[in-house]
């Protein structure tokens, strides 16, 4: 066996587990492996037959899979074997009952999203599939189904709608949802050549934020908090319709069991996460979404997130401690109203933010129509009055009482003149009396 073959064999075997072979492809899938290898043009039928004969002659036929032997004999490489695994996995995923996969839309840290067709209604849908490796983690599986159930409770034009959730006979978990043709705000704001590297005009941003505030108000009225509002989770269609998606971190406000389980852990995205989420507080409520929506608004109109840093920890520390640079300092074309809304929504103390999601929605509509925000402006005015009052009290306590200007009064001047003349006369009389004696 060549050094390359030995190296290939070692690399394959180093990935083995007790329940599956080196590439996670069980031996009962050897027939499928052979078909994929031939379809991809990686090996010939003769080479496949050679490896199958090697399997039969082995003392323990269950010890080596066809994929192992193909790599060992240098008919395919380790990376090609991995590609075969991916192809097989996609084929098995495509066997979701009632649906046909048409192509991959994107892949995230936890799941892959496909464009598909719902056969019963002949309509295009999006299908999120949990990878096989994630299916072994019950926490991921529970969160996956929780997202589907949370989305099913909501029915709003600005929220991606849930359609179905389930699992295949092969153990793949899937979540079917409304298919939205468009890009995320994140995609728009990514620098070229990936995205357009753009910030949004005030008018565009206000329109999108109004739609998101309406979506969140709908969710909040039903006791559900999103906990991960950010540009990547907002899809914008070509018609200008904004859709809130990814309810993977959504939670019931009253779900005390989940809150206690998550206590002390920061769930969210560092660039847009609220201070109370960073601290891992138990009683997270709708004001966390208000903060994240404000942070998203900030990024849209300034072209950069509210806080930046070399590490996620550094960014989150700034959310907790660093003063926010007013958005109109970065974009001087912004109206005062937009700046007031963002700063009010992003107050570090949640008690200083909007008291209701609908209050923020009202302010956004007011500013869009050319008026001043009511709730944010009212808060700013109250703060200003409080500061003035404190300043006035300080002046009253520290300043000396005002002194009267006596010499500016004509009566006082006349009286002083009479007194002066009288004093002079008396001095002269005294001198005369002394000299005559």
WOBEL-V718679 format. One record per residue. RES is the residue in three letters. PHI is phi as a letter, one per 40 degrees, with the letter a starting at -180 (* if undefined). Layout:
res | phi
RES | PHI
RES | PHI
This chain:
res | phi
UNK | *
UNK | c
UNK | c
UNK | c
UNK | c
UNK | c
UNK | c
UNK | c
UNK | c
UNK | c
UNK | c
UNK | c
UNK | c
UNK | c
UNK | c
UNK | c
UNK | b
UNK | c
UNK | b
UNK | a
UNK | c
UNK | d
UNK | b
UNK | g
UNK | b
UNK | c
UNK | c
UNK | c
UNK | b
UNK | d
UNK | c
UNK | c
UNK | d
UNK | d
UNK | c
UNK | c
UNK | d
UNK | c
UNK | c
UNK | c
UNK | g
UNK | c
UNK | a
UNK | c
UNK | c
UNK | c
UNK | c
UNK | c
UNK | c
UNK | d
UNK | c
UNK | c
UNK | c
UNK | c
UNK | c
UNK | c
UNK | c
UNK | c
UNK | c
UNK | b
UNK | c
UNK | c
UNK | c
UNK | b
UNK | c
UNK | c
UNK | c
UNK | d
UNK | c
UNK | c
UNK | c
UNK | d
UNK | c
UNK | g
UNK | c
UNK | b
UNK | c
UNK | d
UNK | c
UNK | c
UNK | c
UNK | c
UNK | c
UNK | c
UNK | d
UNK | c
UNK | c
UNK | c
UNK | c
UNK | c
UNK | c
UNK | c
UNK | c
UNK | c
UNK | c
UNK | c
UNK | d
UNK | g
UNK | b
UNK | b
UNK | c
UNK | b
UNK | i
UNK | c
UNK | c
UNK | i
UNK | b
UNK | b
UNK | c
UNK | b
UNK | a
UNK | b
UNK | b
UNK | b
UNK | c
UNK | a
UNK | b
UNK | c
UNK | c
UNK | c
UNK | b
UNK | f
UNK | b
UNK | c
UNK | b
UNK | b
UNK | b
UNK | c
UNK | b
UNK | c
UNK | d
UNK | d
UNK | c
UNK | c
UNK | c
UNK | c
UNK | b
UNK | c
UNK | c
UNK | c
UNK | c
UNK | c
UNK | c
UNK | c
UNK | c
UNK | c
UNK | c
UNK | c
UNK | c
UNK | c
UNK | c
UNK | c
UNK | c
UNK | b
UNK | b
UNK | a
UNK | c
UNK | b
UNK | b
UNK | c
UNK | c
UNK | c
UNK | b
UNK | a
UNK | a
UNK | i
UNK | a
UNK | c
UNK | c
UNK | c
UNK | g
UNK | c
UNK | c
UNK | b
UNK | b
UNK | c
UNK | a
UNK | d
UNK | c
UNK | b
UNK | c
UNK | i
UNK | b
UNK | c
UNK | d
UNK | d
UNK | c
UNK | c
UNK | c
UNK | c
UNK | c
UNK | d
UNK | c
UNK | c
UNK | b
UNK | c
UNK | f
UNK | b
UNK | b
UNK | b
UNK | c
UNK | d
UNK | c
UNK | c
UNK | c
UNK | c
UNK | c
UNK | c
UNK | c
UNK | c
UNK | c
UNK | c
UNK | c
UNK | c
UNK | c
UNK | c
UNK | c
UNK | c
UNK | c
UNK | c
UNK | c
UNK | c
UNK | g
UNK | b
UNK | b
UNK | c
UNK | g
UNK | a
UNK | c
UNK | a
UNK | d
UNK | c
UNK | b
UNK | b
UNK | c
UNK | b
UNK | c
UNK | c
UNK | c
UNK | g
UNK | c
UNK | c
UNK | b
UNK | c
UNK | b
UNK | f
UNK | c
UNK | c
UNK | b
UNK | c
UNK | a
UNK | c
UNK | d
UNK | c
UNK | c
UNK | c
UNK | c
UNK | c
UNK | c
UNK | c
UNK | c
UNK | c
UNK | d
UNK | g
UNK | b
UNK | c
UNK | b
UNK | i
UNK | b
UNK | d
UNK | c
UNK | b
UNK | c
UNK | c
UNK | d
UNK | c
UNK | c
UNK | c
UNK | c
UNK | g
UNK | c
UNK | c
UNK | c
UNK | c
UNK | b
UNK | c
UNK | c
UNK | c
UNK | c
UNK | d
UNK | c
UNK | c
UNK | c
UNK | c
UNK | c
UNK | c
UNK | d
UNK | d
UNK | c
UNK | c
UNK | c
UNK | b
UNK | g
UNK | a
UNK | c
UNK | d
UNK | b
UNK | b
UNK | a
UNK | c
UNK | b
UNK | d
UNK | c
UNK | c
UNK | c
UNK | c
UNK | c
UNK | c
UNK | d
UNK | c
UNK | b
UNK | c
UNK | c
UNK | c
UNK | c
UNK | d
UNK | d
UNK | c
UNK | c
UNK | c
UNK | b
UNK | c
UNK | c
UNK | c
UNK | c
UNK | c
UNK | c
UNK | c
UNK | c
UNK | c
UNK | c
UNK | c
UNK | c
UNK | c
UNK | c
UNK | b
UNK | d
UNK | c
UNK | c
UNK | c
UNK | c
UNK | c
UNK | c
UNK | d
UNK | c
UNK | a
UNK | c
UNK | c
UNK | c
UNK | c
UNK | d
UNK | d
UNK | c
UNK | c
UNK | c
UNK | c
UNK | c
UNK | d
UNK | c
UNK | g
UNK | b
UNK | c
UNK | c
UNK | c
UNK | c
UNK | c
UNK | c
UNK | c
UNK | c
UNK | c
UNK | c
UNK | c
UNK | c
UNK | c
UNK | c
UNK | c
UNK | c
UNK | c
UNK | c
UNK | c
UNK | c
UNK | c
UNK | c
UNK | c
UNK | c
UNK | c
UNK | c
UNK | c
UNK | c
UNK | c
UNK | c
UNK | c
UNK | c
UNK | c
UNK | c
UNK | c
UNK | c
UNK | c
UNK | c
UNK | d
UNK | c
UNK | c
UNK | c
UNK | c
UNK | c
UNK | c
UNK | c
UNK | c
UNK | c
UNK | c
UNK | c
UNK | c
UNK | c
UNK | c
UNK | c
UNK | c
UNK | c
UNK | c
UNK | c
UNK | c
UNK | c
UNK | c
UNK | c
UNK | c
UNK | c
UNK | c
UNK | c
